Amino acid sequence: MPEWMYRDVWNLHGVPLDELKALWDEYDGSNCPGGFSGEAIHLVLNLRGHGAYCPV
């Protein structure tokens, strides 16, 4: 995993679930909502047990 993704995941781990889901809803496949990669948002949702919210 690239270093920038570790940084994004670390910064996202404390974000409330509803805000995390809102960031995912803003993600269109190529943008970085809130300055975070979609991959990192997806990973954190999966780590919190909410992977079904963002099926790939």
All heavy atoms as atom14 arrays in JSON, in Angstrom:
{
  "sequence": "MPEWMYRDVWNLHGVPLDELKALWDEYDGSNCPGGFSGEAIHLVLNLRGHGAYCPV",
  "atom14_mask": [
    [1, 1, 1, 1, 1, 1, 1, 1, 0, 0, 0, 0, 0, 0],
    [1, 1, 1, 1, 1, 1, 1, 0, 0, 0, 0, 0, 0, 0],
    [1, 1, 1, 1, 1, 1, 1, 1, 1, 0, 0, 0, 0, 0],
    [1, 1, 1, 1, 1, 1, 1, 1, 1, 1, 1, 1, 1, 1],
    [1, 1, 1, 1, 1, 1, 1, 1, 0, 0, 0, 0, 0, 0],
    [1, 1, 1, 1, 1, 1, 1, 1, 1, 1, 1, 1, 0, 0],
    [1, 1, 1, 1, 1, 1, 1, 1, 1, 1, 1, 0, 0, 0],
    [1, 1, 1, 1, 1, 1, 1, 1, 0, 0, 0, 0, 0, 0],
    [1, 1, 1, 1, 1, 1, 1, 0, 0, 0, 0, 0, 0, 0],
    [1, 1, 1, 1, 1, 1, 1, 1, 1, 1, 1, 1, 1, 1],
    [1, 1, 1, 1, 1, 1, 1, 1, 0, 0, 0, 0, 0, 0],
    [1, 1, 1, 1, 1, 1, 1, 1, 0, 0, 0, 0, 0, 0],
    [1, 1, 1, 1, 1, 1, 1, 1, 1, 1, 0, 0, 0, 0],
    [1, 1, 1, 1, 0, 0, 0, 0, 0, 0, 0, 0, 0, 0],
    [1, 1, 1, 1, 1, 1, 1, 0, 0, 0, 0, 0, 0, 0],
    [1, 1, 1, 1, 1, 1, 1, 0, 0, 0, 0, 0, 0, 0],
    [1, 1, 1, 1, 1, 1, 1, 1, 0, 0, 0, 0, 0, 0],
    [1, 1, 1, 1, 1, 1, 1, 1, 0, 0, 0, 0, 0, 0],
    [1, 1, 1, 1, 1, 1, 1, 1, 1, 0, 0, 0, 0, 0],
    [1, 1, 1, 1, 1, 1, 1, 1, 0, 0, 0, 0, 0, 0],
    [1, 1, 1, 1, 1, 1, 1, 1, 1, 0, 0, 0, 0, 0],
    [1, 1, 1, 1, 1, 0, 0, 0, 0, 0, 0, 0, 0, 0],
    [1, 1, 1, 1, 1, 1, 1, 1, 0, 0, 0, 0, 0, 0],
    [1, 1, 1, 1, 1, 1, 1, 1, 1, 1, 1, 1, 1, 1],
    [1, 1, 1, 1, 1, 1, 1, 1, 0, 0, 0, 0, 0, 0],
    [1, 1, 1, 1, 1, 1, 1, 1, 1, 0, 0, 0, 0, 0],
    [1, 1, 1, 1, 1, 1, 1, 1, 1, 1, 1, 1, 0, 0],
    [1, 1, 1, 1, 1, 1, 1, 1, 0, 0, 0, 0, 0, 0],
    [1, 1, 1, 1, 0, 0, 0, 0, 0, 0, 0, 0, 0, 0],
    [1, 1, 1, 1, 1, 1, 0, 0, 0, 0, 0, 0, 0, 0],
    [1, 1, 1, 1, 1, 1, 1, 1, 0, 0, 0, 0, 0, 0],
    [1, 1, 1, 1, 1, 1, 0, 0, 0, 0, 0, 0, 0, 0],
    [1, 1, 1, 1, 1, 1, 1, 0, 0, 0, 0, 0, 0, 0],
    [1, 1, 1, 1, 0, 0, 0, 0, 0, 0, 0, 0, 0, 0],
    [1, 1, 1, 1, 0, 0, 0, 0, 0, 0, 0, 0, 0, 0],
    [1, 1, 1, 1, 1, 1, 1, 1, 1, 1, 1, 0, 0, 0],
    [1, 1, 1, 1, 1, 1, 0, 0, 0, 0, 0, 0, 0, 0],
    [1, 1, 1, 1, 0, 0, 0, 0, 0, 0, 0, 0, 0, 0],
    [1, 1, 1, 1, 1, 1, 1, 1, 1, 0, 0, 0, 0, 0],
    [1, 1, 1, 1, 1, 0, 0, 0, 0, 0, 0, 0, 0, 0],
    [1, 1, 1, 1, 1, 1, 1, 1, 0, 0, 0, 0, 0, 0],
    [1, 1, 1, 1, 1, 1, 1, 1, 1, 1, 0, 0, 0, 0],
    [1, 1, 1, 1, 1, 1, 1, 1, 0, 0, 0, 0, 0, 0],
    [1, 1, 1, 1, 1, 1, 1, 0, 0, 0, 0, 0, 0, 0],
    [1, 1, 1, 1, 1, 1, 1, 1, 0, 0, 0, 0, 0, 0],
    [1, 1, 1, 1, 1, 1, 1, 1, 0, 0, 0, 0, 0, 0],
    [1, 1, 1, 1, 1, 1, 1, 1, 0, 0, 0, 0, 0, 0],
    [1, 1, 1, 1, 1, 1, 1, 1, 1, 1, 1, 0, 0, 0],
    [1, 1, 1, 1, 0, 0, 0, 0, 0, 0, 0, 0, 0, 0],
    [1, 1, 1, 1, 1, 1, 1, 1, 1, 1, 0, 0, 0, 0],
    [1, 1, 1, 1, 0, 0, 0, 0, 0, 0, 0, 0, 0, 0],
    [1, 1, 1, 1, 1, 0, 0, 0, 0, 0, 0, 0, 0, 0],
    [1, 1, 1, 1, 1, 1, 1, 1, 1, 1, 1, 1, 0, 0],
    [1, 1, 1, 1, 1, 1, 0, 0, 0, 0, 0, 0, 0, 0],
    [1, 1, 1, 1, 1, 1, 1, 0, 0, 0, 0, 0, 0, 0],
    [1, 1, 1, 1, 1, 1, 1, 0, 0, 0, 0, 0, 0, 0]
  ],
  "atom14_positions": [
    [[0.85, -1.17, 0.0], [0.0, 0.0, 0.0], [0.9, 1.23, 0.0], [1.87, 1.3, 0.74], [-0.88, -0.05, 1.26], [-1.91, 1.02, 1.3], [-3.26, 0.84, 2.51], [-2.58, 0.08, 3.91], [0.0, 0.0, 0.0], [0.0, 0.0, 0.0], [0.0, 0.0, 0.0], [0.0, 0.0, 0.0], [0.0, 0.0, 0.0], [0.0, 0.0, 0.0]],
    [[0.59, 2.21, -0.84], [1.42, 3.42, -0.92], [1.36, 4.24, 0.38], [0.38, 4.2, 1.12], [0.82, 4.22, -2.07], [-0.25, 3.39, -2.67], [-0.49, 2.23, -1.79], [0.0, 0.0, 0.0], [0.0, 0.0, 0.0], [0.0, 0.0, 0.0], [0.0, 0.0, 0.0], [0.0, 0.0, 0.0], [0.0, 0.0, 0.0], [0.0, 0.0, 0.0]],
    [[2.41, 4.98, 0.62], [2.52, 5.77, 1.85], [1.37, 6.76, 2.01], [0.84, 6.94, 3.11], [3.84, 6.53, 1.86], [4.08, 7.32, 3.12], [5.41, 8.03, 3.13], [6.36, 7.55, 2.49], [5.48, 9.08, 3.77], [0.0, 0.0, 0.0], [0.0, 0.0, 0.0], [0.0, 0.0, 0.0], [0.0, 0.0, 0.0], [0.0, 0.0, 0.0]],
    [[0.93, 7.37, 0.9], [-0.16, 8.35, 1.0], [-1.45, 7.71, 1.48], [-2.26, 8.34, 2.16], [-0.38, 9.07, -0.33], [-0.68, 8.17, -1.48], [0.22, 7.67, -2.38], [-1.95, 7.6, -1.84], [-0.42, 6.85, -3.29], [-1.75, 6.79, -2.99], [-3.23, 7.71, -1.33], [-2.77, 6.09, -3.59], [-4.26, 7.01, -1.94], [-4.02, 6.21, -3.06]],
    [[-1.66, 6.42, 1.15], [-2.88, 5.76, 1.6], [-2.83, 5.51, 3.1], [-3.84, 5.67, 3.79], [-3.14, 4.47, 0.86], [-4.54, 3.94, 1.18], [-5.03, 2.44, 0.34], [-5.17, 2.99, -1.33], [0.0, 0.0, 0.0], [0.0, 0.0, 0.0], [0.0, 0.0, 0.0], [0.0, 0.0, 0.0], [0.0, 0.0, 0.0], [0.0, 0.0, 0.0]],
    [[-1.68, 5.13, 3.63], [-1.53, 4.98, 5.08], [-1.9, 6.29, 5.77], [-2.6, 6.29, 6.78], [-0.09, 4.6, 5.46], [0.25, 3.16, 5.22], [1.1, 2.79, 4.2], [-0.28, 2.16, 6.04], [1.43, 1.46, 3.99], [0.04, 0.83, 5.84], [0.9, 0.49, 4.81], [1.22, -0.82, 4.61], [0.0, 0.0, 0.0], [0.0, 0.0, 0.0]],
    [[-1.42, 7.38, 5.22], [-1.7, 8.7, 5.8], [-3.2, 9.01, 5.77], [-3.78, 9.45, 6.77], [-0.91, 9.77, 5.04], [-0.92, 11.12, 5.68], [0.01, 12.12, 4.97], [1.08, 11.5, 4.21], [1.19, 11.53, 2.86], [0.35, 12.18, 2.14], [2.18, 10.93, 2.25], [0.0, 0.0, 0.0], [0.0, 0.0, 0.0], [0.0, 0.0, 0.0]],
    [[-3.84, 8.76, 4.63], [-5.27, 9.0, 4.52], [-6.06, 8.13, 5.5], [-6.96, 8.61, 6.18], [-5.76, 8.72, 3.09], [-5.54, 9.86, 2.13], [-4.96, 10.9, 2.54], [-5.93, 9.73, 0.96], [0.0, 0.0, 0.0], [0.0, 0.0, 0.0], [0.0, 0.0, 0.0], [0.0, 0.0, 0.0], [0.0, 0.0, 0.0], [0.0, 0.0, 0.0]],
    [[-5.72, 6.85, 5.57], [-6.43, 5.94, 6.47], [-6.24, 6.38, 7.92], [-7.19, 6.41, 8.7], [-5.96, 4.48, 6.26], [-6.48, 3.57, 7.37], [-6.4, 3.97, 4.9], [0.0, 0.0, 0.0], [0.0, 0.0, 0.0], [0.0, 0.0, 0.0], [0.0, 0.0, 0.0], [0.0, 0.0, 0.0], [0.0, 0.0, 0.0], [0.0, 0.0, 0.0]],
    [[-5.02, 6.77, 8.27], [-4.76, 7.25, 9.63], [-5.61, 8.48, 9.94], [-6.2, 8.58, 11.01], [-3.28, 7.57, 9.81], [-3.0, 8.15, 11.15], [-2.76, 9.45, 11.45], [-2.94, 7.44, 12.39], [-2.56, 9.6, 12.79], [-2.67, 8.38, 13.4], [-3.11, 6.1, 12.76], [-2.56, 8.03, 14.74], [-3.0, 5.76, 14.1], [-2.72, 6.72, 15.06]],
    [[-5.68, 9.41, 9.01], [-6.45, 10.63, 9.23], [-7.96, 10.39, 9.22], [-8.7, 11.15, 9.84], [-6.08, 11.69, 8.18], [-4.68, 12.22, 8.38], [-4.18, 12.3, 9.49], [-4.03, 12.57, 7.29], [0.0, 0.0, 0.0], [0.0, 0.0, 0.0], [0.0, 0.0, 0.0], [0.0, 0.0, 0.0], [0.0, 0.0, 0.0], [0.0, 0.0, 0.0]],
    [[-8.4, 9.35, 8.55], [-9.83, 9.05, 8.47], [-10.33, 8.19, 9.62], [-11.54, 8.12, 9.85], [-10.16, 8.33, 7.16], [-10.16, 9.18, 5.9], [-10.17, 8.28, 4.67], [-11.35, 10.12, 5.88], [0.0, 0.0, 0.0], [0.0, 0.0, 0.0], [0.0, 0.0, 0.0], [0.0, 0.0, 0.0], [0.0, 0.0, 0.0], [0.0, 0.0, 0.0]],
    [[-9.44, 7.54, 10.35], [-9.9, 6.57, 11.35], [-10.75, 7.2, 12.45], [-11.59, 6.53, 13.03], [-8.73, 5.77, 11.94], [-8.01, 6.42, 13.06], [-7.04, 7.36, 12.86], [-8.14, 6.27, 14.39], [-6.59, 7.77, 14.03], [-7.24, 7.14, 14.97], [0.0, 0.0, 0.0], [0.0, 0.0, 0.0], [0.0, 0.0, 0.0], [0.0, 0.0, 0.0]],
    [[-10.59, 8.48, 12.71], [-11.38, 9.13, 13.75], [-12.6, 9.89, 13.25], [-13.34, 10.47, 14.04], [0.0, 0.0, 0.0], [0.0, 0.0, 0.0], [0.0, 0.0, 0.0], [0.0, 0.0, 0.0], [0.0, 0.0, 0.0], [0.0, 0.0, 0.0], [0.0, 0.0, 0.0], [0.0, 0.0, 0.0], [0.0, 0.0, 0.0], [0.0, 0.0, 0.0]],
    [[-12.82, 9.87, 11.94], [-13.96, 10.59, 11.35], [-15.24, 9.83, 11.69], [-15.3, 8.62, 11.54], [-13.78, 10.71, 9.82], [-15.01, 11.28, 9.16], [-12.56, 11.55, 9.5], [0.0, 0.0, 0.0], [0.0, 0.0, 0.0], [0.0, 0.0, 0.0], [0.0, 0.0, 0.0], [0.0, 0.0, 0.0], [0.0, 0.0, 0.0], [0.0, 0.0, 0.0]],
    [[-16.28, 10.54, 12.17], [-17.55, 9.87, 12.46], [-18.1, 9.15, 11.23], [-17.9, 9.59, 10.09], [-18.48, 11.02, 12.88], [-17.56, 12.12, 13.32], [-16.33, 11.97, 12.48], [0.0, 0.0, 0.0], [0.0, 0.0, 0.0], [0.0, 0.0, 0.0], [0.0, 0.0, 0.0], [0.0, 0.0, 0.0], [0.0, 0.0, 0.0], [0.0, 0.0, 0.0]],
    [[-18.81, 8.06, 11.47], [-19.3, 7.22, 10.39], [-20.18, 7.98, 9.4], [-20.04, 7.8, 8.19], [-20.07, 6.03, 10.96], [-20.56, 5.0, 9.96], [-19.39, 4.4, 9.16], [-21.33, 3.91, 10.66], [0.0, 0.0, 0.0], [0.0, 0.0, 0.0], [0.0, 0.0, 0.0], [0.0, 0.0, 0.0], [0.0, 0.0, 0.0], [0.0, 0.0, 0.0]],
    [[-21.06, 8.85, 9.87], [-21.93, 9.57, 8.94], [-21.13, 10.5, 8.04], [-21.44, 10.64, 6.85], [-23.02, 10.34, 9.68], [-22.49, 11.34, 10.69], [-21.38, 11.15, 11.21], [-23.21, 12.33, 10.94], [0.0, 0.0, 0.0], [0.0, 0.0, 0.0], [0.0, 0.0, 0.0], [0.0, 0.0, 0.0], [0.0, 0.0, 0.0], [0.0, 0.0, 0.0]],
    [[-20.06, 11.11, 8.56], [-19.2, 11.96, 7.73], [-18.4, 11.13, 6.74], [-18.19, 11.55, 5.59], [-18.26, 12.78, 8.61], [-18.96, 13.84, 9.43], [-18.0, 14.63, 10.3], [-16.83, 14.8, 9.9], [-18.43, 15.06, 11.37], [0.0, 0.0, 0.0], [0.0, 0.0, 0.0], [0.0, 0.0, 0.0], [0.0, 0.0, 0.0], [0.0, 0.0, 0.0]],
    [[-17.98, 9.96, 7.17], [-17.24, 9.06, 6.28], [-18.11, 8.61, 5.12], [-17.69, 8.61, 3.96], [-16.74, 7.86, 7.09], [-15.66, 7.0, 6.51], [-14.41, 7.81, 6.2], [-15.33, 5.87, 7.46], [0.0, 0.0, 0.0], [0.0, 0.0, 0.0], [0.0, 0.0, 0.0], [0.0, 0.0, 0.0], [0.0, 0.0, 0.0], [0.0, 0.0, 0.0]],
    [[-19.37, 8.28, 5.41], [-20.3, 7.89, 4.36], [-20.58, 9.06, 3.42], [-20.72, 8.87, 2.21], [-21.6, 7.37, 4.97], [-21.45, 6.0, 5.6], [-22.76, 5.52, 6.19], [-22.65, 4.11, 6.72], [-23.94, 3.65, 7.29], [0.0, 0.0, 0.0], [0.0, 0.0, 0.0], [0.0, 0.0, 0.0], [0.0, 0.0, 0.0], [0.0, 0.0, 0.0]],
    [[-20.65, 10.27, 3.96], [-20.87, 11.45, 3.12], [-19.69, 11.66, 2.18], [-19.88, 12.01, 1.0], [-21.1, 12.68, 3.98], [0.0, 0.0, 0.0], [0.0, 0.0, 0.0], [0.0, 0.0, 0.0], [0.0, 0.0, 0.0], [0.0, 0.0, 0.0], [0.0, 0.0, 0.0], [0.0, 0.0, 0.0], [0.0, 0.0, 0.0], [0.0, 0.0, 0.0]],
    [[-18.47, 11.43, 2.67], [-17.3, 11.53, 1.8], [-17.39, 10.5, 0.68], [-17.09, 10.8, -0.47], [-16.0, 11.32, 2.6], [-15.58, 12.46, 3.51], [-14.4, 12.01, 4.38], [-15.19, 13.68, 2.7], [0.0, 0.0, 0.0], [0.0, 0.0, 0.0], [0.0, 0.0, 0.0], [0.0, 0.0, 0.0], [0.0, 0.0, 0.0], [0.0, 0.0, 0.0]],
    [[-17.81, 9.28, 1.02], [-17.94, 8.24, 0.0], [-18.97, 8.64, -1.04], [-18.8, 8.42, -2.24], [-18.28, 6.89, 0.62], [-18.44, 5.84, -0.43], [-19.6, 5.31, -0.89], [-17.4, 5.22, -1.19], [-19.35, 4.39, -1.89], [-18.0, 4.32, -2.08], [-16.01, 5.33, -1.19], [-17.27, 3.54, -2.97], [-15.29, 4.55, -2.09], [-15.91, 3.67, -2.96]],
    [[-20.07, 9.24, -0.59], [-21.13, 9.66, -1.51], [-20.64, 10.73, -2.49], [-21.14, 10.82, -3.6], [-22.34, 10.18, -0.73], [-23.09, 9.08, 0.0], [-22.91, 7.9, -0.36], [-23.84, 9.41, 0.95], [0.0, 0.0, 0.0], [0.0, 0.0, 0.0], [0.0, 0.0, 0.0], [0.0, 0.0, 0.0], [0.0, 0.0, 0.0], [0.0, 0.0, 0.0]],
    [[-19.66, 11.53, -2.06], [-19.09, 12.57, -2.93], [-18.11, 12.0, -3.94], [-17.83, 12.62, -4.97], [-18.36, 13.62, -2.1], [-19.24, 14.5, -1.25], [-18.42, 15.46, -0.42], [-17.35, 15.91, -0.91], [-18.83, 15.73, 0.7], [0.0, 0.0, 0.0], [0.0, 0.0, 0.0], [0.0, 0.0, 0.0], [0.0, 0.0, 0.0], [0.0, 0.0, 0.0]],
    [[-17.55, 10.83, -3.65], [-16.53, 10.23, -4.5], [-17.13, 9.79, -5.83], [-18.14, 9.09, -5.87], [-15.9, 9.05, -3.78], [-14.81, 8.35, -4.54], [-13.67, 9.04, -4.92], [-14.9, 7.02, -4.88], [-12.65, 8.41, -5.62], [-13.9, 6.37, -5.57], [-12.78, 7.08, -5.94], [-11.78, 6.44, -6.63], [0.0, 0.0, 0.0], [0.0, 0.0, 0.0]],
    [[-16.53, 10.21, -6.94], [-17.05, 9.87, -8.26], [-16.12, 8.95, -9.05], [-16.3, 8.76, -10.25], [-17.36, 11.13, -9.06], [-16.11, 11.92, -9.46], [-14.98, 11.45, -9.2], [-16.27, 13.0, -10.03], [0.0, 0.0, 0.0], [0.0, 0.0, 0.0], [0.0, 0.0, 0.0], [0.0, 0.0, 0.0], [0.0, 0.0, 0.0], [0.0, 0.0, 0.0]],
    [[-15.12, 8.41, -8.4], [-14.2, 7.51, -9.08], [-12.86, 8.13, -9.42], [-11.91, 7.43, -9.72], [0.0, 0.0, 0.0], [0.0, 0.0, 0.0], [0.0, 0.0, 0.0], [0.0, 0.0, 0.0], [0.0, 0.0, 0.0], [0.0, 0.0, 0.0], [0.0, 0.0, 0.0], [0.0, 0.0, 0.0], [0.0, 0.0, 0.0], [0.0, 0.0, 0.0]],
    [[-12.79, 9.46, -9.37], [-11.51, 10.08, -9.7], [-11.18, 11.29, -8.83], [-10.05, 11.76, -8.86], [-11.49, 10.51, -11.17], [-12.5, 11.48, -11.4], [0.0, 0.0, 0.0], [0.0, 0.0, 0.0], [0.0, 0.0, 0.0], [0.0, 0.0, 0.0], [0.0, 0.0, 0.0], [0.0, 0.0, 0.0], [0.0, 0.0, 0.0], [0.0, 0.0, 0.0]],
    [[-12.14, 11.79, -8.08], [-11.85, 12.97, -7.25], [-11.37, 12.54, -5.86], [-11.29, 11.36, -5.55], [-13.11, 13.85, -7.13], [-14.25, 13.15, -6.43], [-14.3, 11.93, -6.35], [-15.2, 13.92, -5.94], [0.0, 0.0, 0.0], [0.0, 0.0, 0.0], [0.0, 0.0, 0.0], [0.0, 0.0, 0.0], [0.0, 0.0, 0.0], [0.0, 0.0, 0.0]],
    [[-11.03, 13.5, -5.03], [-10.57, 13.26, -3.68], [-11.41, 14.08, -2.7], [-11.0, 15.18, -2.3], [-9.09, 13.61, -3.53], [-7.99, 12.54, -4.47], [0.0, 0.0, 0.0], [0.0, 0.0, 0.0], [0.0, 0.0, 0.0], [0.0, 0.0, 0.0], [0.0, 0.0, 0.0], [0.0, 0.0, 0.0], [0.0, 0.0, 0.0], [0.0, 0.0, 0.0]],
    [[-12.6, 13.58, -2.34], [-13.46, 14.35, -1.45], [-12.81, 14.59, -0.09], [-12.28, 13.67, 0.52], [-14.72, 13.5, -1.31], [-14.36, 12.15, -1.8], [-13.17, 12.29, -2.67], [0.0, 0.0, 0.0], [0.0, 0.0, 0.0], [0.0, 0.0, 0.0], [0.0, 0.0, 0.0], [0.0, 0.0, 0.0], [0.0, 0.0, 0.0], [0.0, 0.0, 0.0]],
    [[-12.81, 15.83, 0.33], [-12.18, 16.18, 1.6], [-10.67, 16.04, 1.58], [-10.03, 16.09, 2.61], [0.0, 0.0, 0.0], [0.0, 0.0, 0.0], [0.0, 0.0, 0.0], [0.0, 0.0, 0.0], [0.0, 0.0, 0.0], [0.0, 0.0, 0.0], [0.0, 0.0, 0.0], [0.0, 0.0, 0.0], [0.0, 0.0, 0.0], [0.0, 0.0, 0.0]],
    [[-10.11, 15.84, 0.4], [-8.66, 15.65, 0.28], [-8.22, 14.21, 0.5], [-7.03, 13.93, 0.57], [0.0, 0.0, 0.0], [0.0, 0.0, 0.0], [0.0, 0.0, 0.0], [0.0, 0.0, 0.0], [0.0, 0.0, 0.0], [0.0, 0.0, 0.0], [0.0, 0.0, 0.0], [0.0, 0.0, 0.0], [0.0, 0.0, 0.0], [0.0, 0.0, 0.0]],
    [[-9.18, 13.28, 0.59], [-8.86, 11.87, 0.82], [-9.15, 11.05, -0.42], [-10.1, 11.31, -1.14], [-9.69, 11.32, 1.98], [-9.47, 12.04, 3.27], [-10.44, 12.9, 3.77], [-8.3, 11.87, 3.97], [-10.24, 13.58, 4.95], [-8.09, 12.55, 5.17], [-9.06, 13.4, 5.66], [0.0, 0.0, 0.0], [0.0, 0.0, 0.0], [0.0, 0.0, 0.0]],
    [[-8.34, 10.02, -0.63], [-8.56, 9.15, -1.78], [-9.79, 8.28, -1.55], [-10.1, 7.91, -0.4], [-7.34, 8.26, -2.01], [-7.24, 7.28, -0.99], [0.0, 0.0, 0.0], [0.0, 0.0, 0.0], [0.0, 0.0, 0.0], [0.0, 0.0, 0.0], [0.0, 0.0, 0.0], [0.0, 0.0, 0.0], [0.0, 0.0, 0.0], [0.0, 0.0, 0.0]],
    [[-10.48, 7.96, -2.62], [-11.63, 7.06, -2.52], [-11.23, 5.69, -2.0], [-11.99, 5.06, -1.27], [0.0, 0.0, 0.0], [0.0, 0.0, 0.0], [0.0, 0.0, 0.0], [0.0, 0.0, 0.0], [0.0, 0.0, 0.0], [0.0, 0.0, 0.0], [0.0, 0.0, 0.0], [0.0, 0.0, 0.0], [0.0, 0.0, 0.0], [0.0, 0.0, 0.0]],
    [[-10.04, 5.24, -2.37], [-9.56, 3.94, -1.91], [-9.43, 3.91, -0.39], [-9.78, 2.93, 0.26], [-8.21, 3.59, -2.55], [-8.3, 3.37, -4.03], [-8.06, 4.65, -4.84], [-8.1, 5.75, -4.27], [-7.86, 4.54, -6.05], [0.0, 0.0, 0.0], [0.0, 0.0, 0.0], [0.0, 0.0, 0.0], [0.0, 0.0, 0.0], [0.0, 0.0, 0.0]],
    [[-8.92, 5.0, 0.18], [-8.75, 5.07, 1.63], [-10.1, 5.13, 2.34], [-10.31, 4.48, 3.36], [-7.9, 6.27, 2.02], [0.0, 0.0, 0.0], [0.0, 0.0, 0.0], [0.0, 0.0, 0.0], [0.0, 0.0, 0.0], [0.0, 0.0, 0.0], [0.0, 0.0, 0.0], [0.0, 0.0, 0.0], [0.0, 0.0, 0.0], [0.0, 0.0, 0.0]],
    [[-11.04, 5.9, 1.78], [-12.39, 5.98, 2.36], [-13.03, 4.6, 2.34], [-13.6, 4.14, 3.34], [-13.25, 7.0, 1.59], [-12.66, 8.4, 1.7], [-14.68, 6.98, 2.12], [-13.25, 9.41, 0.73], [0.0, 0.0, 0.0], [0.0, 0.0, 0.0], [0.0, 0.0, 0.0], [0.0, 0.0, 0.0], [0.0, 0.0, 0.0], [0.0, 0.0, 0.0]],
    [[-12.91, 3.92, 1.21], [-13.45, 2.56, 1.05], [-12.83, 1.62, 2.07], [-13.53, 0.83, 2.72], [-13.2, 2.09, -0.37], [-13.77, 0.76, -0.67], [-13.01, -0.38, -0.69], [-15.04, 0.39, -0.97], [-13.78, -1.41, -1.0], [-15.01, -0.98, -1.17], [0.0, 0.0, 0.0], [0.0, 0.0, 0.0], [0.0, 0.0, 0.0], [0.0, 0.0, 0.0]],
    [[-11.53, 1.67, 2.24], [-10.82, 0.8, 3.17], [-11.29, 1.04, 4.6], [-11.56, 0.1, 5.34], [-9.31, 1.01, 3.06], [-8.43, 0.19, 3.99], [-8.67, -1.3, 3.79], [-6.97, 0.53, 3.77], [0.0, 0.0, 0.0], [0.0, 0.0, 0.0], [0.0, 0.0, 0.0], [0.0, 0.0, 0.0], [0.0, 0.0, 0.0], [0.0, 0.0, 0.0]],
    [[-11.42, 2.29, 5.01], [-11.84, 2.59, 6.38], [-13.28, 2.13, 6.61], [-13.6, 1.58, 7.66], [-11.66, 4.1, 6.7], [-12.26, 4.45, 8.05], [-10.19, 4.47, 6.67], [0.0, 0.0, 0.0], [0.0, 0.0, 0.0], [0.0, 0.0, 0.0], [0.0, 0.0, 0.0], [0.0, 0.0, 0.0], [0.0, 0.0, 0.0], [0.0, 0.0, 0.0]],
    [[-14.16, 2.33, 5.64], [-15.53, 1.82, 5.78], [-15.52, 0.3, 5.95], [-16.26, -0.24, 6.78], [-16.38, 2.23, 4.58], [-16.89, 3.67, 4.59], [-17.45, 4.05, 3.23], [-17.94, 3.87, 5.67], [0.0, 0.0, 0.0], [0.0, 0.0, 0.0], [0.0, 0.0, 0.0], [0.0, 0.0, 0.0], [0.0, 0.0, 0.0], [0.0, 0.0, 0.0]],
    [[-14.69, -0.39, 5.19], [-14.58, -1.84, 5.32], [-14.01, -2.24, 6.68], [-14.5, -3.19, 7.3], [-13.72, -2.43, 4.2], [-14.52, -2.68, 2.96], [-15.41, -3.5, 2.96], [-14.22, -1.95, 1.91], [0.0, 0.0, 0.0], [0.0, 0.0, 0.0], [0.0, 0.0, 0.0], [0.0, 0.0, 0.0], [0.0, 0.0, 0.0], [0.0, 0.0, 0.0]],
    [[-13.01, -1.54, 7.14], [-12.41, -1.85, 8.44], [-13.4, -1.65, 9.57], [-13.32, -2.33, 10.6], [-11.16, -0.99, 8.67], [-9.96, -1.32, 7.8], [-8.86, -0.28, 7.99], [-9.42, -2.71, 8.13], [0.0, 0.0, 0.0], [0.0, 0.0, 0.0], [0.0, 0.0, 0.0], [0.0, 0.0, 0.0], [0.0, 0.0, 0.0], [0.0, 0.0, 0.0]],
    [[-14.33, -0.74, 9.41], [-15.35, -0.49, 10.44], [-16.57, -1.4, 10.28], [-17.52, -1.28, 11.02], [-15.81, 0.96, 10.37], [-14.77, 1.93, 10.83], [-15.39, 3.27, 11.01], [-14.42, 4.28, 11.35], [-14.74, 5.55, 11.47], [-15.97, 5.95, 11.3], [-13.81, 6.42, 11.8], [0.0, 0.0, 0.0], [0.0, 0.0, 0.0], [0.0, 0.0, 0.0]],
    [[-16.53, -2.28, 9.3], [-17.62, -3.22, 9.13], [-18.78, -2.68, 8.31], [-19.89, -3.21, 8.36], [0.0, 0.0, 0.0], [0.0, 0.0, 0.0], [0.0, 0.0, 0.0], [0.0, 0.0, 0.0], [0.0, 0.0, 0.0], [0.0, 0.0, 0.0], [0.0, 0.0, 0.0], [0.0, 0.0, 0.0], [0.0, 0.0, 0.0], [0.0, 0.0, 0.0]],
    [[-18.55, -1.62, 7.54], [-19.59, -1.02, 6.72], [-19.23, -1.1, 5.23], [-19.59, -0.21, 4.46], [-19.81, 0.45, 7.13], [-20.37, 0.57, 8.51], [-21.71, 0.49, 8.76], [-19.76, 0.72, 9.7], [-21.9, 0.61, 10.05], [-20.74, 0.74, 10.65], [0.0, 0.0, 0.0], [0.0, 0.0, 0.0], [0.0, 0.0, 0.0], [0.0, 0.0, 0.0]],
    [[-18.58, -2.16, 4.84], [-18.18, -2.34, 3.46], [-19.35, -2.46, 2.5], [-19.24, -2.12, 1.33], [0.0, 0.0, 0.0], [0.0, 0.0, 0.0], [0.0, 0.0, 0.0], [0.0, 0.0, 0.0], [0.0, 0.0, 0.0], [0.0, 0.0, 0.0], [0.0, 0.0, 0.0], [0.0, 0.0, 0.0], [0.0, 0.0, 0.0], [0.0, 0.0, 0.0]],
    [[-20.5, -2.93, 3.0], [-21.68, -3.07, 2.14], [-22.19, -1.7, 1.7], [-22.89, -1.59, 0.7], [-22.79, -3.81, 2.88], [0.0, 0.0, 0.0], [0.0, 0.0, 0.0], [0.0, 0.0, 0.0], [0.0, 0.0, 0.0], [0.0, 0.0, 0.0], [0.0, 0.0, 0.0], [0.0, 0.0, 0.0], [0.0, 0.0, 0.0], [0.0, 0.0, 0.0]],
    [[-21.8, -0.64, 2.42], [-22.23, 0.71, 2.05], [-21.59, 1.15, 0.73], [-22.14, 1.93, 0.0], [-21.88, 1.7, 3.16], [-22.44, 3.09, 2.89], [-23.76, 3.35, 3.14], [-21.64, 4.09, 2.37], [-24.3, 4.6, 2.88], [-22.16, 5.34, 2.11], [-23.49, 5.59, 2.37], [-24.02, 6.82, 2.1], [0.0, 0.0, 0.0], [0.0, 0.0, 0.0]],
    [[-20.41, 0.62, 0.45], [-19.68, 1.04, -0.74], [-19.23, -0.16, -1.57], [-18.05, -0.41, -1.7], [-18.47, 1.89, -0.35], [-17.42, 1.17, 0.91], [0.0, 0.0, 0.0], [0.0, 0.0, 0.0], [0.0, 0.0, 0.0], [0.0, 0.0, 0.0], [0.0, 0.0, 0.0], [0.0, 0.0, 0.0], [0.0, 0.0, 0.0], [0.0, 0.0, 0.0]],
    [[-20.19, -0.88, -2.14], [-19.8, -2.04, -2.95], [-19.01, -1.62, -4.18], [-19.25, -0.57, -4.74], [-21.13, -2.68, -3.35], [-22.11, -1.56, -3.26], [-21.6, -0.64, -2.19], [0.0, 0.0, 0.0], [0.0, 0.0, 0.0], [0.0, 0.0, 0.0], [0.0, 0.0, 0.0], [0.0, 0.0, 0.0], [0.0, 0.0, 0.0], [0.0, 0.0, 0.0]],
    [[-18.07, -2.44, -4.54], [-17.23, -2.13, -5.71], [-17.51, -3.12, -6.8], [-17.74, -4.26, -6.6], [-15.73, -2.16, -5.33], [-14.88, -1.92, -6.52], [-15.46, -1.16, -4.24], [0.0, 0.0, 0.0], [0.0, 0.0, 0.0], [0.0, 0.0, 0.0], [0.0, 0.0, 0.0], [0.0, 0.0, 0.0], [0.0, 0.0, 0.0], [0.0, 0.0, 0.0]]
  ]
}
